[in-house]
Amino acid sequence: MARKRLARALIGALCALTLPLLPGAARGEEYSFGVIPQFEQRKLFETWQPIVDELQRRTGLTFRLITTLKVPEFEQEFQRGAFDFVYMNPFYVVKTASTLGYLPLVKDEVPMRGVLVVRKGGPIRKAAELEGREVAFPTPNAPAGCMLLRAELRSGPGVAVRPVFVKTASNVFLQVAKGLVVAGGAPDKTFQRQDPALKEQLEILYTTSPMPPHPIAASPRVSAGVRERVRAALLELAATPAGRELFARIPMQEPVAASLGEYRALAKLRLEDYWDPGWKED
């Protein structure tokens, strides 16, 4: 029965991808909940649908989980304000603060960092040796795993690399392990969750400074009362053993309340120089 219920949920959620994404106010009490496609479709819905179901049960509100097949498509939908609630790239908070004005509700207390990995025992021993070399990244707009890494490499050792975008962090690690590129950048949390056999082939060459992680945020068109209701329900869920297990799959290790001020600090990092608004997956 559990498998059948999951299958029905996945089918329903995937069907939702073909529906127009309209503001919640136009649909009465139903709120859209957008999630950046951090995983392939099946894993994403297996990760997020139980959280959304719990959120619905605890608030009495109705939510529709929505994503897209590719990150650029999600960015387009986000930038037109399509989602009432959204799990989003932290840089989006600052980039669209004066236009869309999404408000962070909950984030992981553990900050996000980017790591630059190389093959263990390989020829690259310091970041300066990467000048002009091809380095793999998931996407150009990955906040810690690409933008922050490239910004710090340029401002620190003065290194400019030739980025190769391979869609996912897992692909980054595989490319490096196979020797297809000399180094790769990705989020530290993703690296820690890789298969031990793969991690054993790699070592971290450089780790960035911390930055606020992906928040669950709300559109300002959602009333303050509903926003706080959702925030409270997420934190209540995170305080339970079952809830912690659900959030760990995101991964969001220690969910806490988030504020806009924490994300405004990102403006000082000059990440805008590495943002690619026209990027599209092949």
Contacts in CASP RR format, 6 or more apart in sequence:
PFRMAT RR
TARGET T0000
AUTHOR 0000-0000-0000
METHOD contacts of the structure
MODEL  1
MARKRLARALIGALCALTLPLLPGAARGEEYSFGVIPQFEQRKLFETWQP
IVDELQRRTGLTFRLITTLKVPEFEQEFQRGAFDFVYMNPFYVVKTASTL
GYLPLVKDEVPMRGVLVVRKGGPIRKAAELEGREVAFPTPNAPAGCMLLR
AELRSGPGVAVRPVFVKTASNVFLQVAKGLVVAGGAPDKTFQRQDPALKE
QLEILYTTSPMPPHPIAASPRVSAGVRERVRAALLELAATPAGRELFARI
PMQEPVAASLGEYRALAKLRLEDYWDPGWKED
6 46 0 8 1.000
9 45 0 8 1.000
9 49 0 8 1.000
10 42 0 8 1.000
10 45 0 8 1.000
10 46 0 8 1.000
10 49 0 8 1.000
13 45 0 8 1.000
13 49 0 8 1.000
13 65 0 8 1.000
13 66 0 8 1.000
14 41 0 8 1.000
14 45 0 8 1.000
16 64 0 8 1.000
16 65 0 8 1.000
16 66 0 8 1.000
17 66 0 8 1.000
17 67 0 8 1.000
17 68 0 8 1.000
17 69 0 8 1.000
21 32 0 8 1.000
21 66 0 8 1.000
21 77 0 8 1.000
21 82 0 8 1.000
21 83 0 8 1.000
22 32 0 8 1.000
22 82 0 8 1.000
23 81 0 8 1.000
23 82 0 8 1.000
23 84 0 8 1.000
23 219 0 8 1.000
23 221 0 8 1.000
24 30 0 8 1.000
24 31 0 8 1.000
24 32 0 8 1.000
24 84 0 8 1.000
24 221 0 8 1.000
24 222 0 8 1.000
25 221 0 8 1.000
29 61 0 8 1.000
29 62 0 8 1.000
30 62 0 8 1.000
30 63 0 8 1.000
30 64 0 8 1.000
31 61 0 8 1.000
31 62 0 8 1.000
31 63 0 8 1.000
31 64 0 8 1.000
31 84 0 8 1.000
31 85 0 8 1.000
31 222 0 8 1.000
31 226 0 8 1.000
32 63 0 8 1.000
32 64 0 8 1.000
32 66 0 8 1.000
32 82 0 8 1.000
32 83 0 8 1.000
32 84 0 8 1.000
32 85 0 8 1.000
33 48 0 8 1.000
33 52 0 8 1.000
33 55 0 8 1.000
33 63 0 8 1.000
33 64 0 8 1.000
33 65 0 8 1.000
33 66 0 8 1.000
33 83 0 8 1.000
33 84 0 8 1.000
33 85 0 8 1.000
33 86 0 8 1.000
34 65 0 8 1.000
34 66 0 8 1.000
34 67 0 8 1.000
34 74 0 8 1.000
34 83 0 8 1.000
34 85 0 8 1.000
34 86 0 8 1.000
34 87 0 8 1.000
35 44 0 8 1.000
35 48 0 8 1.000
35 65 0 8 1.000
35 66 0 8 1.000
35 67 0 8 1.000
35 86 0 8 1.000
35 87 0 8 1.000
36 67 0 8 1.000
36 71 0 8 1.000
36 74 0 8 1.000
36 86 0 8 1.000
36 87 0 8 1.000
36 88 0 8 1.000
36 89 0 8 1.000
36 214 0 8 1.000
37 44 0 8 1.000
37 67 0 8 1.000
37 68 0 8 1.000
37 69 0 8 1.000
37 70 0 8 1.000
37 71 0 8 1.000
37 74 0 8 1.000
38 44 0 8 1.000
38 250 0 8 1.000
39 47 0 8 1.000
41 67 0 8 1.000
41 69 0 8 1.000
44 67 0 8 1.000
45 65 0 8 1.000
45 67 0 8 1.000
47 249 0 8 1.000
47 250 0 8 1.000
48 65 0 8 1.000
48 87 0 8 1.000
48 250 0 8 1.000
49 65 0 8 1.000
50 246 0 8 1.000
51 237 0 8 1.000
51 246 0 8 1.000
51 247 0 8 1.000
52 63 0 8 1.000
52 65 0 8 1.000
54 233 0 8 1.000
54 237 0 8 1.000
54 243 0 8 1.000
54 246 0 8 1.000
55 61 0 8 1.000
55 63 0 8 1.000
55 230 0 8 1.000
55 233 0 8 1.000
55 234 0 8 1.000
55 237 0 8 1.000
56 62 0 8 1.000
56 63 0 8 1.000
58 233 0 8 1.000
58 236 0 8 1.000
58 237 0 8 1.000
59 229 0 8 1.000
59 230 0 8 1.000
59 233 0 8 1.000
61 226 0 8 1.000
61 229 0 8 1.000
61 230 0 8 1.000
63 85 0 8 1.000
66 82 0 8 1.000
66 83 0 8 1.000
67 74 0 8 1.000
68 74 0 8 1.000
68 77 0 8 1.000
70 280 0 8 1.000
70 281 0 8 1.000
71 139 0 8 1.000
71 141 0 8 1.000
71 281 0 8 1.000
72 278 0 8 1.000
72 279 0 8 1.000
72 280 0 8 1.000
72 281 0 8 1.000
75 89 0 8 1.000
75 92 0 8 1.000
75 141 0 8 1.000
77 83 0 8 1.000
78 86 0 8 1.000
78 88 0 8 1.000
78 92 0 8 1.000
78 96 0 8 1.000
78 100 0 8 1.000
79 96 0 8 1.000
79 100 0 8 1.000
81 100 0 8 1.000
81 219 0 8 1.000
83 219 0 8 1.000
84 218 0 8 1.000
84 219 0 8 1.000
84 221 0 8 1.000
84 222 0 8 1.000
85 105 0 8 1.000
85 216 0 8 1.000
85 217 0 8 1.000
85 218 0 8 1.000
85 219 0 8 1.000
85 222 0 8 1.000
85 230 0 8 1.000
86 102 0 8 1.000
86 216 0 8 1.000
86 217 0 8 1.000
86 218 0 8 1.000
86 219 0 8 1.000
87 214 0 8 1.000
87 215 0 8 1.000
87 216 0 8 1.000
87 217 0 8 1.000
87 250 0 8 1.000
88 102 0 8 1.000
88 214 0 8 1.000
88 215 0 8 1.000
88 217 0 8 1.000
89 141 0 8 1.000
89 142 0 8 1.000
89 143 0 8 1.000
89 214 0 8 1.000
90 112 0 8 1.000
90 143 0 8 1.000
90 211 0 8 1.000
90 212 0 8 1.000
90 213 0 8 1.000
90 214 0 8 1.000
90 215 0 8 1.000
90 263 0 8 1.000
90 266 0 8 1.000
91 141 0 8 1.000
91 143 0 8 1.000
91 147 0 8 1.000
91 266 0 8 1.000
91 271 0 8 1.000
91 275 0 8 1.000
92 102 0 8 1.000
93 102 0 8 1.000
93 104 0 8 1.000
93 215 0 8 1.000
93 217 0 8 1.000
93 260 0 8 1.000
93 263 0 8 1.000
93 266 0 8 1.000
94 263 0 8 1.000
94 264 0 8 1.000
94 266 0 8 1.000
94 267 0 8 1.000
95 272 0 8 1.000
95 275 0 8 1.000
96 102 0 8 1.000
97 260 0 8 1.000
97 264 0 8 1.000
100 219 0 8 1.000
100 220 0 8 1.000
101 219 0 8 1.000
101 220 0 8 1.000
102 217 0 8 1.000
102 218 0 8 1.000
102 219 0 8 1.000
102 220 0 8 1.000
103 217 0 8 1.000
103 218 0 8 1.000
103 219 0 8 1.000
103 220 0 8 1.000
103 227 0 8 1.000
103 260 0 8 1.000
104 215 0 8 1.000
104 216 0 8 1.000
104 217 0 8 1.000
104 258 0 8 1.000
104 259 0 8 1.000
104 260 0 8 1.000
104 262 0 8 1.000
104 263 0 8 1.000
105 215 0 8 1.000
105 216 0 8 1.000
105 217 0 8 1.000
105 218 0 8 1.000
105 227 0 8 1.000
105 230 0 8 1.000
105 231 0 8 1.000
105 234 0 8 1.000
105 257 0 8 1.000
105 258 0 8 1.000
106 215 0 8 1.000
106 216 0 8 1.000
106 231 0 8 1.000
106 234 0 8 1.000
106 235 0 8 1.000
106 238 0 8 1.000
106 252 0 8 1.000
106 255 0 8 1.000
106 256 0 8 1.000
106 257 0 8 1.000
106 258 0 8 1.000
107 212 0 8 1.000
107 213 0 8 1.000
107 214 0 8 1.000
107 215 0 8 1.000
107 216 0 8 1.000
107 252 0 8 1.000
107 255 0 8 1.000
107 256 0 8 1.000
107 258 0 8 1.000
107 262 0 8 1.000
108 213 0 8 1.000
108 214 0 8 1.000
108 250 0 8 1.000
108 251 0 8 1.000
108 252 0 8 1.000
108 253 0 8 1.000
108 254 0 8 1.000
108 255 0 8 1.000
108 256 0 8 1.000
109 253 0 8 1.000
109 254 0 8 1.000
109 255 0 8 1.000
109 256 0 8 1.000
110 189 0 8 1.000
110 213 0 8 1.000
110 253 0 8 1.000
110 254 0 8 1.000
111 210 0 8 1.000
111 211 0 8 1.000
111 212 0 8 1.000
111 213 0 8 1.000
112 143 0 8 1.000
112 144 0 8 1.000
112 187 0 8 1.000
112 188 0 8 1.000
112 189 0 8 1.000
112 210 0 8 1.000
112 211 0 8 1.000
112 212 0 8 1.000
112 213 0 8 1.000
112 214 0 8 1.000
113 144 0 8 1.000
113 187 0 8 1.000
113 188 0 8 1.000
113 207 0 8 1.000
113 208 0 8 1.000
113 209 0 8 1.000
113 210 0 8 1.000
113 211 0 8 1.000
114 144 0 8 1.000
114 145 0 8 1.000
114 148 0 8 1.000
114 149 0 8 1.000
114 185 0 8 1.000
114 186 0 8 1.000
114 187 0 8 1.000
114 188 0 8 1.000
114 207 0 8 1.000
114 208 0 8 1.000
115 145 0 8 1.000
115 185 0 8 1.000
115 186 0 8 1.000
115 187 0 8 1.000
115 188 0 8 1.000
115 191 0 8 1.000
115 204 0 8 1.000
115 206 0 8 1.000
115 207 0 8 1.000
115 208 0 8 1.000
116 127 0 8 1.000
116 130 0 8 1.000
116 135 0 8 1.000
116 149 0 8 1.000
116 153 0 8 1.000
116 183 0 8 1.000
116 184 0 8 1.000
116 185 0 8 1.000
116 204 0 8 1.000
116 205 0 8 1.000
116 206 0 8 1.000
116 207 0 8 1.000
117 172 0 8 1.000
117 173 0 8 1.000
117 176 0 8 1.000
117 183 0 8 1.000
117 184 0 8 1.000
117 185 0 8 1.000
117 186 0 8 1.000
117 191 0 8 1.000
117 202 0 8 1.000
117 203 0 8 1.000
117 204 0 8 1.000
117 205 0 8 1.000
118 124 0 8 1.000
118 176 0 8 1.000
118 182 0 8 1.000
118 183 0 8 1.000
118 184 0 8 1.000
118 202 0 8 1.000
118 203 0 8 1.000
118 205 0 8 1.000
119 176 0 8 1.000
119 177 0 8 1.000
119 179 0 8 1.000
119 182 0 8 1.000
119 201 0 8 1.000
119 202 0 8 1.000
119 203 0 8 1.000
120 200 0 8 1.000
120 201 0 8 1.000
120 202 0 8 1.000
120 203 0 8 1.000
121 203 0 8 1.000
123 129 0 8 1.000
123 182 0 8 1.000
124 130 0 8 1.000
124 182 0 8 1.000
124 183 0 8 1.000
124 205 0 8 1.000
125 205 0 8 1.000
126 157 0 8 1.000
126 205 0 8 1.000
127 153 0 8 1.000
127 157 0 8 1.000
127 159 0 8 1.000
127 205 0 8 1.000
127 206 0 8 1.000
128 157 0 8 1.000
128 158 0 8 1.000
128 159 0 8 1.000
130 153 0 8 1.000
130 159 0 8 1.000
130 161 0 8 1.000
130 182 0 8 1.000
130 183 0 8 1.000
131 158 0 8 1.000
131 159 0 8 1.000
131 160 0 8 1.000
131 161 0 8 1.000
132 159 0 8 1.000
132 160 0 8 1.000
132 161 0 8 1.000
132 162 0 8 1.000
133 161 0 8 1.000
133 162 0 8 1.000
133 182 0 8 1.000
133 183 0 8 1.000
134 161 0 8 1.000
134 162 0 8 1.000
134 163 0 8 1.000
134 164 0 8 1.000
134 181 0 8 1.000
134 182 0 8 1.000
135 161 0 8 1.000
135 162 0 8 1.000
135 163 0 8 1.000
135 164 0 8 1.000
135 181 0 8 1.000
135 182 0 8 1.000
135 183 0 8 1.000
135 184 0 8 1.000
135 185 0 8 1.000
136 163 0 8 1.000
136 164 0 8 1.000
136 165 0 8 1.000
136 166 0 8 1.000
136 171 0 8 1.000
136 172 0 8 1.000
136 175 0 8 1.000
136 176 0 8 1.000
136 180 0 8 1.000
136 181 0 8 1.000
136 183 0 8 1.000
136 184 0 8 1.000
136 185 0 8 1.000
137 145 0 8 1.000
137 146 0 8 1.000
137 149 0 8 1.000
137 150 0 8 1.000
137 163 0 8 1.000
137 164 0 8 1.000
137 165 0 8 1.000
137 166 0 8 1.000
137 172 0 8 1.000
137 184 0 8 1.000
137 185 0 8 1.000
137 186 0 8 1.000
138 145 0 8 1.000
138 146 0 8 1.000
138 165 0 8 1.000
138 166 0 8 1.000
138 167 0 8 1.000
138 168 0 8 1.000
138 169 0 8 1.000
138 171 0 8 1.000
138 172 0 8 1.000
138 185 0 8 1.000
138 186 0 8 1.000
139 146 0 8 1.000
139 165 0 8 1.000
139 167 0 8 1.000
139 279 0 8 1.000
139 281 0 8 1.000
140 146 0 8 1.000
140 147 0 8 1.000
140 163 0 8 1.000
140 165 0 8 1.000
140 274 0 8 1.000
140 275 0 8 1.000
140 276 0 8 1.000
140 279 0 8 1.000
141 147 0 8 1.000
141 275 0 8 1.000
141 276 0 8 1.000
141 279 0 8 1.000
142 169 0 8 1.000
142 186 0 8 1.000
142 187 0 8 1.000
143 211 0 8 1.000
143 214 0 8 1.000
143 271 0 8 1.000
144 187 0 8 1.000
144 188 0 8 1.000
144 208 0 8 1.000
144 211 0 8 1.000
145 169 0 8 1.000
145 185 0 8 1.000
145 186 0 8 1.000
145 187 0 8 1.000
145 208 0 8 1.000
146 163 0 8 1.000
146 185 0 8 1.000
146 274 0 8 1.000
147 271 0 8 1.000
147 274 0 8 1.000
147 275 0 8 1.000
148 208 0 8 1.000
148 209 0 8 1.000
148 211 0 8 1.000
148 269 0 8 1.000
148 271 0 8 1.000
149 185 0 8 1.000
149 206 0 8 1.000
149 208 0 8 1.000
150 161 0 8 1.000
150 163 0 8 1.000
150 274 0 8 1.000
151 269 0 8 1.000
151 270 0 8 1.000
151 271 0 8 1.000
151 273 0 8 1.000
151 274 0 8 1.000
152 206 0 8 1.000
152 208 0 8 1.000
152 209 0 8 1.000
153 159 0 8 1.000
153 160 0 8 1.000
153 161 0 8 1.000
153 206 0 8 1.000
154 160 0 8 1.000
155 270 0 8 1.000
161 183 0 8 1.000
164 175 0 8 1.000
164 181 0 8 1.000
165 279 0 8 1.000
166 172 0 8 1.000
166 175 0 8 1.000
167 281 0 8 1.000
169 185 0 8 1.000
169 186 0 8 1.000
169 187 0 8 1.000
169 190 0 8 1.000
169 191 0 8 1.000
170 190 0 8 1.000
170 194 0 8 1.000
172 184 0 8 1.000
172 185 0 8 1.000
172 186 0 8 1.000
173 184 0 8 1.000
173 186 0 8 1.000
173 191 0 8 1.000
173 194 0 8 1.000
173 198 0 8 1.000
173 199 0 8 1.000
173 202 0 8 1.000
174 198 0 8 1.000
175 181 0 8 1.000
175 184 0 8 1.000
176 182 0 8 1.000
176 183 0 8 1.000
176 184 0 8 1.000
176 202 0 8 1.000
177 198 0 8 1.000
177 201 0 8 1.000
177 202 0 8 1.000
183 205 0 8 1.000
188 207 0 8 1.000
189 251 0 8 1.000
189 253 0 8 1.000
191 199 0 8 1.000
191 202 0 8 1.000
191 204 0 8 1.000
193 251 0 8 1.000
211 266 0 8 1.000
211 269 0 8 1.000
212 258 0 8 1.000
212 262 0 8 1.000
212 263 0 8 1.000
212 265 0 8 1.000
212 266 0 8 1.000
213 252 0 8 1.000
214 252 0 8 1.000
215 258 0 8 1.000
215 263 0 8 1.000
216 234 0 8 1.000
216 258 0 8 1.000
217 258 0 8 1.000
218 226 0 8 1.000
218 227 0 8 1.000
218 230 0 8 1.000
231 257 0 8 1.000
234 255 0 8 1.000
235 255 0 8 1.000
235 256 0 8 1.000
235 257 0 8 1.000
237 243 0 8 1.000
237 246 0 8 1.000
237 247 0 8 1.000
238 244 0 8 1.000
238 247 0 8 1.000
238 252 0 8 1.000
238 254 0 8 1.000
238 255 0 8 1.000
247 253 0 8 1.000
247 255 0 8 1.000
END
